[in-house]
């Protein structure tokens, strides 16, 4: 701002005189003269009932109010007192679990099942009739000291059961439908037309059959002196009571 100087005039007697002017010839920076400016200011003058409060307002205070208003108007950043309390409480209670992988597998169904197990229950307890120790898990409570008489016959409870003949069996069918089955050779009764033969007997019969087939190749046999002529060639030599027969198959 330019420095303001006061103009004064000193006369020959040393008296100081101050020059005066009128408002209508003094012009302001906006082009209005001083008289017009004063009239404008006078027309806008007013009073405030809360002037003492307004006088305390500063630009810094206005800037702070603007910042606070921007903050509380932000739905994302703004939190309530209850939310802050809850967050602080959660932060103070945060912790970790060494068995987190196991805890994560728990379900409400599993917890309900565990809650349904009676206190002191044990798994796979094997009861034993002979156990007399009442503190043992295998002890059977309230068992009778003796068993009632049984209506089952003694022979039915015996280790070895009696045998029965065919005629003693009741309710058996009168006939049996045939079915495919096998019998051992020892179960077959042989007769004159139904007999078993051995492998040795079969071999001898086969040899005889081969000789028979060889002889049947010749249509006839003629005798010339002591020789039997065979139509197919060859001779039957007679030596005493022995015949030597050449066979051709």
SEROGU-741760 format. One record per residue (C-alpha): z, y, x; residue in three letters. Coordinates in Angstrom, 2 decimals, padded with zeros to 5 digits. Layout:
+---------+---------+---------+-------+
:       Z :       Y :       X : numar :
+---------+---------+---------+-------+
:       Z :       Y :       X :   ALA :
...
+---------+---------+---------+-------+
This chain:
+---------+---------+---------+-------+
:       Z :       Y :       X : numar :
+---------+---------+---------+-------+
:  000.00 :  000.00 :  000.00 :   UNK :
: -000.96 :  003.46 :  001.31 :   UNK :
:  001.92 :  005.67 :  002.43 :   UNK :
:  002.79 :  008.49 :  000.01 :   UNK :
:  003.24 :  012.03 :  001.35 :   UNK :
:  004.89 :  014.97 : -000.42 :   UNK :
:  003.09 :  018.26 : -000.11 :   UNK :
:  005.22 :  021.38 :  000.37 :   UNK :
:  004.37 :  025.06 :  001.12 :   UNK :
:  006.56 :  027.35 :  003.15 :   UNK :
:  006.28 :  031.12 :  002.65 :   UNK :
:  006.78 :  033.89 :  005.20 :   UNK :
:  010.44 :  034.09 :  004.40 :   UNK :
:  010.92 :  030.40 :  005.13 :   UNK :
:  011.19 :  029.36 :  001.52 :   UNK :
:  009.78 :  025.96 :  000.59 :   UNK :
:  007.54 :  025.80 : -002.45 :   UNK :
:  006.18 :  022.68 : -004.07 :   UNK :
:  002.81 :  022.86 : -005.70 :   UNK :
:  002.58 :  021.67 : -009.31 :   UNK :
: -000.29 :  020.26 : -011.36 :   UNK :
: -000.88 :  018.87 : -014.86 :   UNK :
: -001.24 :  015.28 : -015.93 :   UNK :
: -004.63 :  015.81 : -017.42 :   UNK :
: -006.19 :  016.54 : -014.01 :   UNK :
: -004.51 :  013.74 : -012.09 :   UNK :
: -006.59 :  010.55 : -012.26 :   UNK :
: -005.45 :  006.96 : -011.75 :   UNK :
: -007.30 :  004.16 : -009.95 :   UNK :
: -008.66 :  002.74 : -013.22 :   UNK :
: -010.35 :  006.07 : -014.04 :   UNK :
: -007.84 :  007.22 : -016.60 :   UNK :
: -005.91 :  010.40 : -016.00 :   UNK :
: -002.16 :  010.35 : -015.76 :   UNK :
: -001.71 :  011.71 : -019.26 :   UNK :
: -003.76 :  008.85 : -020.78 :   UNK :
: -001.89 :  006.26 : -018.78 :   UNK :
:  001.47 :  007.68 : -019.83 :   UNK :
:  000.43 :  007.63 : -023.47 :   UNK :
: -000.70 :  003.97 : -023.14 :   UNK :
:  002.56 :  002.98 : -021.52 :   UNK :
:  004.57 :  004.86 : -024.10 :   UNK :
:  002.71 :  003.12 : -026.92 :   UNK :
:  003.53 : -000.30 : -025.51 :   UNK :
:  007.14 :  000.26 : -024.75 :   UNK :
:  009.65 : -002.11 : -026.43 :   UNK :
:  013.06 : -003.64 : -025.95 :   UNK :
:  014.41 : -007.21 : -025.69 :   UNK :
:  017.63 : -008.45 : -027.16 :   UNK :
:  017.77 : -011.09 : -024.40 :   UNK :
:  016.92 : -008.70 : -021.61 :   UNK :
:  019.79 : -009.99 : -019.48 :   UNK :
:  018.28 : -013.48 : -019.63 :   UNK :
:  014.71 : -012.33 : -019.05 :   UNK :
:  015.77 : -010.33 : -016.06 :   UNK :
:  016.86 : -013.58 : -014.39 :   UNK :
:  013.40 : -015.16 : -014.64 :   UNK :
:  011.59 : -015.40 : -011.33 :   UNK :
:  008.25 : -016.81 : -010.33 :   UNK :
:  009.98 : -019.70 : -008.53 :   UNK :
:  011.83 : -020.52 : -011.74 :   UNK :
:  008.59 : -020.43 : -013.73 :   UNK :
:  006.94 : -022.74 : -011.21 :   UNK :
:  009.82 : -025.20 : -011.53 :   UNK :
:  009.61 : -025.12 : -015.32 :   UNK :
:  005.87 : -025.82 : -015.15 :   UNK :
:  006.44 : -028.79 : -012.82 :   UNK :
:  009.21 : -030.20 : -015.04 :   UNK :
:  007.07 : -029.86 : -018.15 :   UNK :
:  004.21 : -031.69 : -016.44 :   UNK :
:  006.58 : -034.49 : -015.42 :   UNK :
:  008.17 : -035.10 : -018.83 :   UNK :
:  004.76 : -034.95 : -020.49 :   UNK :
:  003.50 : -037.88 : -018.37 :   UNK :
:  004.04 : -041.04 : -020.45 :   UNK :
:  003.53 : -043.26 : -017.38 :   UNK :
:  005.94 : -041.62 : -014.94 :   UNK :
:  008.60 : -040.46 : -017.36 :   UNK :
:  011.49 : -042.86 : -018.04 :   UNK :
:  014.46 : -042.65 : -020.34 :   UNK :
:  018.08 : -042.75 : -019.29 :   UNK :
:  018.40 : -046.23 : -020.84 :   UNK :
:  015.44 : -047.49 : -018.82 :   UNK :
:  016.88 : -046.07 : -015.63 :   UNK :
:  020.22 : -047.75 : -016.34 :   UNK :
:  018.53 : -051.08 : -017.02 :   UNK :
:  016.45 : -050.86 : -013.85 :   UNK :
:  019.48 : -050.04 : -011.74 :   UNK :
:  021.35 : -052.96 : -013.30 :   UNK :
:  018.44 : -055.34 : -012.65 :   UNK :
:  018.14 : -054.14 : -009.06 :   UNK :
:  021.84 : -054.77 : -008.42 :   UNK :
:  021.54 : -058.33 : -009.81 :   UNK :
:  018.32 : -059.38 : -008.07 :   UNK :
:  018.53 : -062.58 : -005.98 :   UNK :
:  016.53 : -065.61 : -004.81 :   UNK :
:  016.93 : -069.38 : -005.20 :   UNK :
:  016.40 : -071.90 : -002.42 :   UNK :
:  015.42 : -074.47 : -005.07 :   UNK :
:  013.06 : -072.15 : -006.97 :   UNK :
:  010.28 : -074.80 : -007.03 :   UNK :
:  012.63 : -077.15 : -008.89 :   UNK :
:  014.03 : -074.53 : -011.26 :   UNK :
:  010.51 : -073.47 : -012.23 :   UNK :
:  009.92 : -076.98 : -013.60 :   UNK :
:  012.81 : -076.80 : -016.08 :   UNK :
:  011.84 : -076.61 : -019.73 :   UNK :
:  013.88 : -076.03 : -022.89 :   UNK :
:  013.15 : -079.63 : -023.94 :   UNK :
:  014.72 : -080.90 : -020.70 :   UNK :
:  017.79 : -078.70 : -021.16 :   UNK :
:  018.18 : -079.87 : -024.78 :   UNK :
:  018.00 : -083.50 : -023.63 :   UNK :
:  020.64 : -082.90 : -020.96 :   UNK :
:  022.88 : -081.19 : -023.51 :   UNK :
:  022.66 : -084.29 : -025.72 :   UNK :
:  024.06 : -086.64 : -023.03 :   UNK :
:  027.72 : -087.44 : -023.58 :   UNK :
:  030.21 : -086.45 : -020.88 :   UNK :
:  030.77 : -089.27 : -018.39 :   UNK :
:  027.64 : -091.18 : -019.45 :   UNK :
:  026.18 : -093.49 : -016.78 :   UNK :
:  022.73 : -094.96 : -016.22 :   UNK :
:  021.88 : -098.70 : -016.34 :   UNK :
:  025.42 : -100.05 : -016.72 :   UNK :
:  025.37 : -103.88 : -016.78 :   UNK :
:  028.02 : -105.34 : -019.09 :   UNK :
:  029.73 : -108.55 : -017.98 :   UNK :
:  031.55 : -110.83 : -020.45 :   UNK :
:  033.73 : -112.23 : -017.69 :   UNK :
:  034.96 : -108.83 : -016.43 :   UNK :
:  038.68 : -108.34 : -017.19 :   UNK :
:  039.20 : -105.05 : -015.36 :   UNK :
:  039.42 : -102.44 : -018.12 :   UNK :
:  038.56 : -099.68 : -015.63 :   UNK :
:  035.26 : -101.34 : -014.70 :   UNK :
:  032.01 : -100.00 : -016.17 :   UNK :
:  031.00 : -103.59 : -016.90 :   UNK :
:  034.08 : -104.28 : -019.04 :   UNK :
:  033.31 : -105.15 : -022.67 :   UNK :
:  035.78 : -103.71 : -025.13 :   UNK :
:  036.91 : -105.36 : -028.37 :   UNK :
:  035.29 : -108.71 : -027.63 :   UNK :
:  036.77 : -111.69 : -029.60 :   UNK :
:  039.16 : -114.06 : -027.87 :   UNK :
:  037.36 : -117.07 : -029.36 :   UNK :
:  034.03 : -117.69 : -031.02 :   UNK :
:  033.79 : -119.01 : -034.60 :   UNK :
:  032.86 : -122.65 : -035.18 :   UNK :
:  029.14 : -123.28 : -035.02 :   UNK :
:  027.26 : -125.11 : -037.78 :   UNK :
:  024.72 : -126.35 : -035.21 :   UNK :
:  024.97 : -130.09 : -034.57 :   UNK :
:  026.23 : -131.23 : -031.18 :   UNK :
:  022.99 : -133.12 : -030.40 :   UNK :
:  021.00 : -129.89 : -030.87 :   UNK :
:  023.14 : -128.12 : -028.28 :   UNK :
:  022.98 : -130.99 : -025.78 :   UNK :
:  020.97 : -130.56 : -022.58 :   UNK :
:  019.03 : -133.79 : -023.28 :   UNK :
:  017.55 : -134.03 : -026.76 :   UNK :
:  017.02 : -137.42 : -028.51 :   UNK :
:  013.51 : -138.85 : -028.80 :   UNK :
:  011.84 : -139.80 : -032.09 :   UNK :
:  009.37 : -142.52 : -033.08 :   UNK :
:  006.13 : -141.70 : -034.84 :   UNK :
:  007.41 : -143.05 : -038.12 :   UNK :
:  010.51 : -140.84 : -037.87 :   UNK :
:  008.48 : -137.64 : -037.75 :   UNK :
:  008.15 : -136.04 : -041.17 :   UNK :
:  005.43 : -133.69 : -042.35 :   UNK :
:  002.80 : -135.04 : -039.93 :   UNK :
: -000.89 : -135.05 : -041.09 :   UNK :
: -002.42 : -138.28 : -042.34 :   UNK :
: -005.71 : -137.71 : -040.47 :   UNK :
: -006.78 : -135.73 : -037.41 :   UNK :
: -010.05 : -133.87 : -037.04 :   UNK :
: -012.12 : -135.07 : -034.05 :   UNK :
: -012.23 : -132.82 : -031.00 :   UNK :
: -013.82 : -132.99 : -027.58 :   UNK :
: -011.51 : -134.71 : -025.12 :   UNK :
: -011.48 : -137.08 : -022.13 :   UNK :
: -009.89 : -140.48 : -021.46 :   UNK :
: -008.99 : -142.03 : -018.14 :   UNK :
: -010.72 : -145.32 : -017.28 :   UNK :
: -007.34 : -147.08 : -017.44 :   UNK :
: -007.11 : -146.16 : -021.13 :   UNK :
: -010.41 : -147.94 : -022.05 :   UNK :
: -010.36 : -151.61 : -023.14 :   UNK :
: -013.37 : -153.59 : -021.76 :   UNK :
: -015.16 : -156.42 : -023.56 :   UNK :
: -018.23 : -158.63 : -022.99 :   UNK :
: -020.69 : -155.85 : -023.74 :   UNK :
: -018.66 : -152.93 : -022.45 :   UNK :
: -017.57 : -153.25 : -018.83 :   UNK :
: -017.24 : -151.03 : -015.80 :   UNK :
: -019.29 : -151.76 : -012.64 :   UNK :
: -018.47 : -150.86 : -009.07 :   UNK :
: -020.64 : -148.91 : -006.61 :   UNK :
: -021.14 : -152.11 : -004.59 :   UNK :
: -022.43 : -153.98 : -007.67 :   UNK :
: -024.81 : -151.12 : -008.46 :   UNK :
: -026.19 : -151.20 : -004.91 :   UNK :
: -026.93 : -154.97 : -005.14 :   UNK :
: -028.62 : -154.54 : -008.53 :   UNK :
: -030.80 : -151.78 : -007.11 :   UNK :
: -031.89 : -154.04 : -004.21 :   UNK :
: -032.81 : -156.81 : -006.64 :   UNK :
: -034.79 : -154.37 : -008.74 :   UNK :
: -036.74 : -153.22 : -005.69 :   UNK :
: -037.67 : -156.82 : -004.85 :   UNK :
: -038.70 : -157.44 : -008.42 :   UNK :
: -040.93 : -154.38 : -008.45 :   UNK :
: -042.61 : -155.49 : -005.18 :   UNK :
: -043.38 : -158.94 : -006.55 :   UNK :
: -044.75 : -157.57 : -009.79 :   UNK :
: -047.52 : -155.82 : -007.79 :   UNK :
: -049.20 : -159.13 : -007.39 :   UNK :
: -051.11 : -160.50 : -010.40 :   UNK :
: -050.84 : -164.23 : -009.40 :   UNK :
: -049.73 : -166.55 : -006.59 :   UNK :
: -051.81 : -169.60 : -005.44 :   UNK :
: -050.73 : -172.47 : -003.16 :   UNK :
: -052.99 : -173.67 : -000.32 :   UNK :
: -051.45 : -176.52 :  001.57 :   UNK :
: -048.09 : -175.32 :  002.69 :   UNK :
: -049.01 : -171.63 :  002.15 :   UNK :
: -048.84 : -169.53 : -000.98 :   UNK :
: -051.76 : -167.15 : -001.13 :   UNK :
: -050.98 : -163.69 : -002.52 :   UNK :
: -053.84 : -161.75 : -004.18 :   UNK :
: -052.75 : -158.58 : -002.51 :   UNK :
: -052.97 : -160.16 :  000.94 :   UNK :
: -050.40 : -161.83 :  003.14 :   UNK :
: -049.01 : -165.33 :  002.97 :   UNK :
: -045.82 : -166.96 :  001.96 :   UNK :
: -044.87 : -169.26 :  004.78 :   UNK :
: -042.88 : -172.39 :  003.90 :   UNK :
: -040.62 : -173.70 :  006.56 :   UNK :
: -038.51 : -176.51 :  005.27 :   UNK :
: -036.62 : -175.03 :  002.35 :   UNK :
: -037.05 : -171.41 :  003.51 :   UNK :
: -039.78 : -169.15 :  002.12 :   UNK :
: -040.87 : -166.18 :  004.17 :   UNK :
: -042.40 : -163.63 :  001.79 :   UNK :
: -044.15 : -160.54 :  003.20 :   UNK :
: -043.42 : -157.63 :  000.86 :   UNK :
: -045.68 : -154.64 :  000.43 :   UNK :
: -044.38 : -151.73 : -001.59 :   UNK :
+---------+---------+---------+-------+
